[in-house]
Amino acid sequence: MEATLARVAEMPPQPTQESKYKTTRKSRRQVEEGVRYFLAKDGSSIEKPELGAEVASEGEALVKAFQSKNGVIYTVLAYKAEAEIQGGSPTLVKRPLRK
C-alpha cells in the first residue's frame, strides 16, 4: 500500500482545462500574426492554386471573396529552415518569416 501512495505522489499534476486553453490561445495568436491572406486568381483551382491580390485581414479577404465569382481565399504562412546546434548535433527548425 505504501508503494502505491509514493507513486501517486511523484506523478506531476495534470494541466487543468483552463491552462490548456491559455496555451492554445497564445500559440494561435502567434500563428495568426504571420498569416497572409490572398484572393484566388481567376482560373485558379484546388489542383493548381494561384494567388491573386493580397488583402490586409481575414475579414476583408472573406468579404472580397464572397463578392467575387469563385469565393476562394488562400492563407499563407512562410517559414525559413535553419540549423540549430544542440549537444553537438544539428537540428533543423523552422522560423516564421515576417512580412
N, CA, C and O atoms as CSV, one atom per row, in Angstrom:
chain,resi,resn,atom,element,x,y,z
A,1,MET,N,N,0.818,-1.186,0.000
A,1,MET,CA,C,0.000,0.000,0.000
A,1,MET,C,C,0.868,1.259,0.000
A,1,MET,O,O,0.528,2.235,-0.668
A,2,GLU,N,N,1.962,1.256,0.722
A,2,GLU,CA,C,2.833,2.430,0.790
A,2,GLU,C,C,3.464,2.723,-0.566
A,2,GLU,O,O,3.619,3.892,-0.918
A,3,ALA,N,N,3.837,1.696,-1.345
A,3,ALA,CA,C,4.456,1.896,-2.652
A,3,ALA,C,C,3.492,2.588,-3.605
A,3,ALA,O,O,3.890,3.448,-4.391
A,4,THR,N,N,2.248,2.213,-3.531
A,4,THR,CA,C,1.243,2.839,-4.387
A,4,THR,C,C,1.085,4.316,-4.048
A,4,THR,O,O,0.984,5.140,-4.957
A,5,LEU,N,N,1.061,4.662,-2.808
A,5,LEU,CA,C,0.928,6.055,-2.408
A,5,LEU,C,C,2.141,6.871,-2.839
A,5,LEU,O,O,1.995,8.027,-3.235
A,6,ALA,N,N,3.329,6.289,-2.767
A,6,ALA,CA,C,4.534,7.001,-3.169
A,6,ALA,C,C,4.501,7.297,-4.664
A,6,ALA,O,O,4.872,8.397,-5.074
A,7,ARG,N,N,4.069,6.348,-5.486
A,7,ARG,CA,C,3.996,6.551,-6.935
A,7,ARG,C,C,3.003,7.655,-7.291
A,7,ARG,O,O,3.278,8.468,-8.173
A,8,VAL,N,N,1.894,7.691,-6.640
A,8,VAL,CA,C,0.886,8.707,-6.914
A,8,VAL,C,C,1.420,10.086,-6.550
A,8,VAL,O,O,1.177,11.051,-7.275
A,9,ALA,N,N,2.134,10.192,-5.456
A,9,ALA,CA,C,2.661,11.479,-5.013
A,9,ALA,C,C,3.737,11.996,-5.962
A,9,ALA,O,O,3.901,13.211,-6.077
A,10,GLU,N,N,4.480,11.119,-6.650
A,10,GLU,CA,C,5.552,11.522,-7.547
A,10,GLU,C,C,5.045,11.981,-8.908
A,10,GLU,O,O,5.774,12.659,-9.632
A,11,MET,N,N,3.829,11.634,-9.271
A,11,MET,CA,C,3.299,12.000,-10.583
A,11,MET,C,C,3.075,13.505,-10.645
A,11,MET,O,O,2.546,14.086,-9.698
A,12,PRO,N,N,3.474,14.153,-11.754
A,12,PRO,CA,C,3.252,15.599,-11.868
A,12,PRO,C,C,1.767,15.896,-12.016
A,12,PRO,O,O,1.028,15.078,-12.565
A,13,PRO,N,N,1.327,17.025,-11.549
A,13,PRO,CA,C,-0.095,17.368,-11.664
A,13,PRO,C,C,-0.490,17.539,-13.123
A,13,PRO,O,O,0.279,18.074,-13.922
A,14,GLN,N,N,-1.680,17.088,-13.465
A,14,GLN,CA,C,-2.193,17.217,-14.822
A,14,GLN,C,C,-2.649,18.652,-15.054
A,14,GLN,O,O,-3.216,19.277,-14.158
A,15,PRO,N,N,-2.398,19.186,-16.279
A,15,PRO,CA,C,-2.845,20.560,-16.534
A,15,PRO,C,C,-4.365,20.644,-16.512
A,15,PRO,O,O,-5.055,19.731,-16.967
A,16,THR,N,N,-4.865,21.721,-15.992
A,16,THR,CA,C,-6.312,21.915,-15.959
A,16,THR,C,C,-6.782,22.393,-17.318
A,16,THR,O,O,-5.974,22.799,-18.153
A,17,GLN,N,N,-8.064,22.348,-17.537
A,17,GLN,CA,C,-8.635,22.793,-18.809
A,17,GLN,C,C,-8.291,24.261,-19.058
A,17,GLN,O,O,-8.027,24.651,-20.196
A,18,GLU,N,N,-8.292,25.075,-18.001
A,18,GLU,CA,C,-8.011,26.500,-18.144
A,18,GLU,C,C,-6.599,26.749,-18.646
A,18,GLU,O,O,-6.409,27.566,-19.547
A,19,SER,N,N,-5.592,26.061,-18.083
A,19,SER,CA,C,-4.213,26.279,-18.512
A,19,SER,C,C,-3.999,25.768,-19.936
A,19,SER,O,O,-3.226,26.359,-20.690
A,20,LYS,N,N,-4.660,24.694,-20.308
A,20,LYS,CA,C,-4.547,24.179,-21.672
A,20,LYS,C,C,-5.118,25.190,-22.661
A,20,LYS,O,O,-4.545,25.390,-23.732
A,21,TYR,N,N,-6.226,25.825,-22.325
A,21,TYR,CA,C,-6.852,26.818,-23.186
A,21,TYR,C,C,-5.934,28.012,-23.394
A,21,TYR,O,O,-5.804,28.508,-24.512
A,22,LYS,N,N,-5.296,28.477,-22.323
A,22,LYS,CA,C,-4.409,29.632,-22.435
A,22,LYS,C,C,-3.235,29.340,-23.349
A,22,LYS,O,O,-2.845,30.213,-24.125
A,23,THR,N,N,-2.657,28.155,-23.291
A,23,THR,CA,C,-1.546,27.785,-24.158
A,23,THR,C,C,-1.988,27.765,-25.608
A,23,THR,O,O,-1.291,28.295,-26.473
A,24,THR,N,N,-3.129,27.166,-25.887
A,24,THR,CA,C,-3.641,27.102,-27.247
A,24,THR,C,C,-3.925,28.500,-27.770
A,24,THR,O,O,-3.611,28.816,-28.917
A,25,ARG,N,N,-4.504,29.315,-26.952
A,25,ARG,CA,C,-4.850,30.673,-27.361
A,25,ARG,C,C,-3.600,31.467,-27.710
A,25,ARG,O,O,-3.594,32.203,-28.697
A,26,LYS,N,N,-2.550,31.332,-26.925
A,26,LYS,CA,C,-1.312,32.063,-27.164
A,26,LYS,C,C,-0.661,31.594,-28.460
A,26,LYS,O,O,-0.246,32.425,-29.267
A,27,SER,N,N,-0.561,30.298,-28.676
A,27,SER,CA,C,0.089,29.798,-29.888
A,27,SER,C,C,-0.730,30.159,-31.122
A,27,SER,O,O,-0.156,30.446,-32.172
A,28,ARG,N,N,-2.058,30.150,-31.021
A,28,ARG,CA,C,-2.902,30.538,-32.147
A,28,ARG,C,C,-2.661,32.000,-32.499
A,28,ARG,O,O,-2.600,32.350,-33.677
A,29,ARG,N,N,-2.523,32.863,-31.485
A,29,ARG,CA,C,-2.277,34.282,-31.725
A,29,ARG,C,C,-0.940,34.466,-32.440
A,29,ARG,O,O,-0.846,35.290,-33.350
A,30,GLN,N,N,0.090,33.725,-32.055
A,30,GLN,CA,C,1.389,33.830,-32.701
A,30,GLN,C,C,1.298,33.419,-34.166
A,30,GLN,O,O,1.904,34.059,-35.025
A,31,VAL,N,N,0.557,32.371,-34.459
A,31,VAL,CA,C,0.402,31.918,-35.830
A,31,VAL,C,C,-0.360,32.952,-36.640
A,31,VAL,O,O,0.024,33.257,-37.770
A,32,GLU,N,N,-1.439,33.500,-36.078
A,32,GLU,CA,C,-2.260,34.471,-36.793
A,32,GLU,C,C,-1.472,35.719,-37.166
A,32,GLU,O,O,-1.786,36.359,-38.170
A,33,GLU,N,N,-0.468,36.079,-36.395
A,33,GLU,CA,C,0.333,37.264,-36.701
A,33,GLU,C,C,1.123,37.090,-37.985
A,33,GLU,O,O,1.384,38.077,-38.674
A,34,GLY,N,N,1.509,35.880,-38.330
A,34,GLY,CA,C,2.317,35.647,-39.515
A,34,GLY,C,C,1.519,35.243,-40.745
A,34,GLY,O,O,2.102,35.013,-41.804
A,35,VAL,N,N,0.197,35.152,-40.629
A,35,VAL,CA,C,-0.639,34.715,-41.744
A,35,VAL,C,C,-0.843,35.858,-42.727
A,35,VAL,O,O,-1.068,37.003,-42.335
A,36,ARG,N,N,-0.760,35.527,-44.006
A,36,ARG,CA,C,-1.067,36.486,-45.073
A,36,ARG,C,C,-2.262,35.955,-45.843
A,36,ARG,O,O,-2.391,34.746,-46.035
A,37,TYR,N,N,-3.139,36.850,-46.286
A,37,TYR,CA,C,-4.384,36.464,-46.944
A,37,TYR,C,C,-4.372,36.919,-48.398
A,37,TYR,O,O,-4.040,38.064,-48.704
A,38,PHE,N,N,-4.743,35.998,-49.288
A,38,PHE,CA,C,-4.775,36.280,-50.721
A,38,PHE,C,C,-6.106,35.829,-51.298
A,38,PHE,O,O,-6.662,34.809,-50.890
A,39,LEU,N,N,-6.607,36.598,-52.247
A,39,LEU,CA,C,-7.764,36.165,-53.016
A,39,LEU,C,C,-7.270,35.221,-54.093
A,39,LEU,O,O,-6.120,35.317,-54.522
A,40,ALA,N,N,-8.119,34.315,-54.532
A,40,ALA,CA,C,-7.750,33.397,-55.609
A,40,ALA,C,C,-7.785,34.151,-56.929
A,40,ALA,O,O,-8.674,34.970,-57.164
A,41,LYS,N,N,-6.811,33.868,-57.790
A,41,LYS,CA,C,-6.773,34.447,-59.118
A,41,LYS,C,C,-7.864,33.801,-59.964
A,41,LYS,O,O,-8.188,32.633,-59.752
A,42,ASP,N,N,-8.435,34.532,-60.914
A,42,ASP,CA,C,-9.422,33.936,-61.821
A,42,ASP,C,C,-8.782,32.761,-62.550
A,42,ASP,O,O,-7.652,32.866,-63.027
A,43,GLY,N,N,-9.491,31.655,-62.639
A,43,GLY,CA,C,-8.974,30.449,-63.283
A,43,GLY,C,C,-8.204,29.546,-62.334
A,43,GLY,O,O,-7.762,28.468,-62.731
A,44,SER,N,N,-8.038,29.964,-61.094
A,44,SER,CA,C,-7.351,29.152,-60.098
A,44,SER,C,C,-8.236,27.979,-59.692
A,44,SER,O,O,-9.462,28.075,-59.736
A,45,SER,N,N,-7.613,26.881,-59.301
A,45,SER,CA,C,-8.368,25.714,-58.849
A,45,SER,C,C,-7.644,25.071,-57.675
A,45,SER,O,O,-6.520,25.445,-57.340
A,46,ILE,N,N,-8.297,24.111,-57.064
A,46,ILE,CA,C,-7.675,23.384,-55.948
A,46,ILE,C,C,-6.443,22.633,-56.443
A,46,ILE,O,O,-5.436,22.563,-55.739
A,47,GLU,N,N,-6.516,22.075,-57.636
A,47,GLU,CA,C,-5.385,21.329,-58.196
A,47,GLU,C,C,-4.208,22.244,-58.527
A,47,GLU,O,O,-3.049,21.845,-58.420
A,48,LYS,N,N,-4.526,23.496,-58.936
A,48,LYS,CA,C,-3.475,24.449,-59.297
A,48,LYS,C,C,-3.816,25.811,-58.689
A,48,LYS,O,O,-4.324,26.692,-59.382
A,49,PRO,N,N,-3.536,25.983,-57.384
A,49,PRO,CA,C,-3.877,27.254,-56.740
A,49,PRO,C,C,-2.976,28.380,-57.238
A,49,PRO,O,O,-1.763,28.210,-57.365
A,50,GLU,N,N,-3.580,29.524,-57.517
A,50,GLU,CA,C,-2.835,30.710,-57.929
A,50,GLU,C,C,-3.275,31.874,-57.066
A,50,GLU,O,O,-4.468,32.130,-56.907
A,51,LEU,N,N,-2.290,32.582,-56.506
A,51,LEU,CA,C,-2.595,33.696,-55.613
A,51,LEU,C,C,-2.894,34.952,-56.413
A,51,LEU,O,O,-2.181,35.298,-57.354
A,52,GLY,N,N,-3.960,35.620,-56.018
A,52,GLY,CA,C,-4.310,36.906,-56.614
A,52,GLY,C,C,-3.855,38.024,-55.699
A,52,GLY,O,O,-2.749,37.985,-55.159
A,53,ALA,N,N,-4.705,39.018,-55.526
A,53,ALA,CA,C,-4.373,40.180,-54.709
A,53,ALA,C,C,-4.283,39.812,-53.229
A,53,ALA,O,O,-5.060,39.000,-52.727
A,54,GLU,N,N,-3.323,40.423,-52.549
A,54,GLU,CA,C,-3.201,40.240,-51.106
A,54,GLU,C,C,-4.094,41.255,-50.412
A,54,GLU,O,O,-4.198,42.401,-50.849
A,55,VAL,N,N,-4.737,40.835,-49.333
A,55,VAL,CA,C,-5.569,41.733,-48.535
A,55,VAL,C,C,-5.042,41.773,-47.106
A,55,VAL,O,O,-4.311,40.880,-46.677
A,56,ALA,N,N,-5.418,42.811,-46.382
A,56,ALA,CA,C,-4.823,43.070,-45.067
A,56,ALA,C,C,-5.278,42.139,-43.959
A,56,ALA,O,O,-4.495,41.828,-43.062
A,57,SER,N,N,-6.534,41.683,-43.998
A,57,SER,CA,C,-7.038,40.898,-42.878
A,57,SER,C,C,-7.927,39.760,-43.364
A,57,SER,O,O,-8.335,39.717,-44.525
A,58,GLU,N,N,-8.215,38.847,-42.455
A,58,GLU,CA,C,-9.089,37.727,-42.785
A,58,GLU,C,C,-10.499,38.207,-43.095
A,58,GLU,O,O,-11.137,37.703,-44.019
A,59,GLY,N,N,-10.985,39.165,-42.338
A,59,GLY,CA,C,-12.330,39.695,-42.564
A,59,GLY,C,C,-12.469,40.322,-43.943
A,59,GLY,O,O,-13.444,40.078,-44.655
A,60,GLU,N,N,-11.483,41.130,-44.310
A,60,GLU,CA,C,-11.501,41.762,-45.629
A,60,GLU,C,C,-11.424,40.706,-46.732
A,60,GLU,O,O,-12.098,40.828,-47.755
A,61,ALA,N,N,-10.608,39.671,-46.527
A,61,ALA,CA,C,-10.487,38.589,-47.514
A,61,ALA,C,C,-11.813,37.869,-47.692
A,61,ALA,O,O,-12.207,37.560,-48.817
A,62,LEU,N,N,-12.503,37.601,-46.593
A,62,LEU,CA,C,-13.793,36.913,-46.679
A,62,LEU,C,C,-14.832,37.736,-47.432
A,62,LEU,O,O,-15.569,37.200,-48.260
A,63,VAL,N,N,-14.894,39.039,-47.149
A,63,VAL,CA,C,-15.857,39.902,-47.821
A,63,VAL,C,C,-15.563,39.968,-49.317
A,63,VAL,O,O,-16.467,39.803,-50.136
A,64,LYS,N,N,-14.296,40.209,-49.676
A,64,LYS,CA,C,-13.945,40.313,-51.097
A,64,LYS,C,C,-14.132,38.988,-51.822
A,64,LYS,O,O,-14.548,38.971,-52.981
A,65,ALA,N,N,-13.832,37.884,-51.160
A,65,ALA,CA,C,-14.023,36.571,-51.786
A,65,ALA,C,C,-15.508,36.301,-52.008
A,65,ALA,O,O,-15.888,35.748,-53.040
A,66,PHE,N,N,-16.339,36.679,-51.062
A,66,PHE,CA,C,-17.775,36.496,-51.194
A,66,PHE,C,C,-18.320,37.304,-52.374
A,66,PHE,O,O,-19.237,36.861,-53.065
A,67,GLN,N,N,-17.757,38.474,-52.596
A,67,GLN,CA,C,-18.194,39.330,-53.690
A,67,GLN,C,C,-17.667,38.874,-55.047
A,67,GLN,O,O,-18.205,39.273,-56.080
A,68,SER,N,N,-16.637,38.055,-55.061
A,68,SER,CA,C,-16.054,37.597,-56.326
A,68,SER,C,C,-16.799,36.378,-56.861
A,68,SER,O,O,-17.706,35.851,-56.216
A,69,LYS,N,N,-16.394,35.941,-58.061
A,69,LYS,CA,C,-17.032,34.783,-58.700
A,69,LYS,C,C,-16.793,33.486,-57.933
A,69,LYS,O,O,-17.730,32.744,-57.641
A,70,ASN,N,N,-15.524,33.222,-57.608
A,70,ASN,CA,C,-15.202,31.907,-57.043
A,70,ASN,C,C,-15.290,31.831,-55.519
A,70,ASN,O,O,-15.479,30.740,-54.982
A,71,GLY,N,N,-15.161,32.942,-54.809
A,71,GLY,CA,C,-15.310,32.953,-53.355
A,71,GLY,C,C,-14.224,32.224,-52.587
A,71,GLY,O,O,-14.463,31.754,-51.474
A,72,VAL,N,N,-13.028,32.121,-53.164
A,72,VAL,CA,C,-11.947,31.369,-52.522
A,72,VAL,C,C,-10.865,32.326,-52.025
A,72,VAL,O,O,-10.498,33.282,-52.707
A,73,ILE,N,N,-10.359,32.042,-50.809
A,73,ILE,CA,C,-9.201,32.763,-50.295
A,73,ILE,C,C,-8.113,31.741,-49.958
A,73,ILE,O,O,-8.401,30.574,-49.689
A,74,TYR,N,N,-6.881,32.192,-49.977
A,74,TYR,CA,C,-5.745,31.365,-49.575
A,74,TYR,C,C,-5.051,32.055,-48.414
A,74,TYR,O,O,-4.896,33.276,-48.411
A,75,THR,N,N,-4.637,31.279,-47.437
A,75,THR,CA,C,-3.825,31.798,-46.343
A,75,THR,C,C,-2.425,31.216,-46.504
A,75,THR,O,O,-2.255,30.045,-46.845
A,76,VAL,N,N,-1.435,32.054,-46.253
A,76,VAL,CA,C,-0.045,31.637,-46.443
A,76,VAL,C,C,0.725,31.906,-45.161
A,76,VAL,O,O,0.636,32.988,-44.580
A,77,LEU,N,N,1.477,30.912,-44.733
A,77,LEU,CA,C,2.438,31.043,-43.640
A,77,LEU,C,C,3.813,30.769,-44.229
A,77,LEU,O,O,4.015,29.738,-44.871
A,78,ALA,N,N,4.754,31.670,-44.020
A,78,ALA,CA,C,6.092,31.500,-44.564
A,78,ALA,C,C,7.075,31.197,-43.438
A,78,ALA,O,O,7.056,31.845,-42.391
A,79,TYR,N,N,7.926,30.212,-43.664
A,79,TYR,CA,C,8.941,29.816,-42.690
A,79,TYR,C,C,10.290,29.709,-43.377
A,79,TYR,O,O,10.364,29.500,-44.588
A,80,LYS,N,N,11.348,29.852,-42.607
A,80,LYS,CA,C,12.706,29.642,-43.098
A,80,LYS,C,C,13.303,28.474,-42.319
A,80,LYS,O,O,13.236,28.443,-41.090
A,81,ALA,N,N,13.881,27.522,-43.027
A,81,ALA,CA,C,14.527,26.380,-42.376
A,81,ALA,C,C,15.937,26.784,-41.958
A,81,ALA,O,O,16.707,27.313,-42.760
A,82,GLU,N,N,16.263,26.529,-40.697
A,82,GLU,CA,C,17.577,26.839,-40.162
A,82,GLU,C,C,18.090,25.667,-39.345
A,82,GLU,O,O,17.312,24.855,-38.844
A,83,ALA,N,N,19.401,25.588,-39.217
A,83,ALA,CA,C,20.018,24.536,-38.411
A,83,ALA,C,C,20.398,25.116,-37.050
A,83,ALA,O,O,20.971,26.202,-36.964
A,84,GLU,N,N,20.074,24.386,-35.996
A,84,GLU,CA,C,20.480,24.742,-34.630
A,84,GLU,C,C,21.374,23.630,-34.126
A,84,GLU,O,O,21.062,22.452,-34.299
A,85,ILE,N,N,22.478,23.993,-33.505
A,85,ILE,CA,C,23.379,23.013,-32.927
A,85,ILE,C,C,23.025,22.850,-31.454
A,85,ILE,O,O,23.128,23.793,-30.670
A,86,GLN,N,N,22.605,21.639,-31.089
A,86,GLN,CA,C,22.265,21.335,-29.699
A,86,GLN,C,C,22.984,20.059,-29.303
A,86,GLN,O,O,22.720,18.991,-29.854
A,87,GLY,N,N,23.881,20.175,-28.359
A,87,GLY,CA,C,24.603,18.998,-27.888
A,87,GLY,C,C,25.529,18.412,-28.954
A,87,GLY,O,O,25.785,17.208,-28.957
A,88,GLY,N,N,26.027,19.250,-29.853
A,88,GLY,CA,C,26.964,18.785,-30.867
A,88,GLY,C,C,26.317,18.250,-32.133
A,88,GLY,O,O,27.030,17.944,-33.090
A,89,SER,N,N,25.013,18.125,-32.179
A,89,SER,CA,C,24.371,17.628,-33.397
A,89,SER,C,C,23.377,18.676,-33.919
A,89,SER,O,O,22.663,19.310,-33.143
A,90,PRO,N,N,23.345,18.845,-35.240
A,90,PRO,CA,C,22.435,19.844,-35.806
A,90,PRO,C,C,20.988,19.354,-35.813
A,90,PRO,O,O,20.714,18.176,-36.043
A,91,THR,N,N,20.086,20.269,-35.560
A,91,THR,CA,C,18.658,20.003,-35.620
A,91,THR,C,C,18.038,21.061,-36.518
A,91,THR,O,O,18.303,22.251,-36.350
A,92,LEU,N,N,17.218,20.639,-37.466
A,92,LEU,CA,C,16.542,21.588,-38.340
A,92,LEU,C,C,15.301,22.119,-37.654
A,92,LEU,O,O,14.501,21.362,-37.105
A,93,VAL,N,N,15.154,23.432,-37.695
A,93,VAL,CA,C,13.984,24.090,-37.102
A,93,VAL,C,C,13.392,25.056,-38.117
A,93,VAL,O,O,14.077,25.490,-39.043
A,94,LYS,N,N,12.128,25.390,-37.943
A,94,LYS,CA,C,11.511,26.385,-38.820
A,94,LYS,C,C,11.299,27.659,-38.039
A,94,LYS,O,O,10.848,27.631,-36.894
A,95,ARG,N,N,11.624,28.775,-38.659
A,95,ARG,CA,C,11.444,30.102,-38.064
A,95,ARG,C,C,10.445,30.874,-38.921
A,95,ARG,O,O,10.606,30.943,-40.140
A,96,PRO,N,N,9.419,31.455,-38.305
A,96,PRO,CA,C,8.444,32.214,-39.086
A,96,PRO,C,C,9.081,33.450,-39.723
A,96,PRO,O,O,9.884,34.142,-39.097
A,97,LEU,N,N,8.714,33.713,-40.962
A,97,LEU,CA,C,9.143,34.924,-41.643
A,97,LEU,C,C,8.076,35.985,-41.455
A,97,LEU,O,O,6.884,35.695,-41.546
A,98,ARG,N,N,8.487,37.177,-41.201
A,98,ARG,CA,C,7.563,38.298,-41.038
A,98,ARG,C,C,7.517,39.089,-42.342
A,98,ARG,O,O,8.496,39.147,-43.086
A,99,LYS,N,N,6.394,39.676,-42.594
A,99,LYS,CA,C,6.195,40.469,-43.814
A,99,LYS,C,C,6.996,41.739,-43.739
A,99,LYS,O,O,6.965,42.545,-44.669
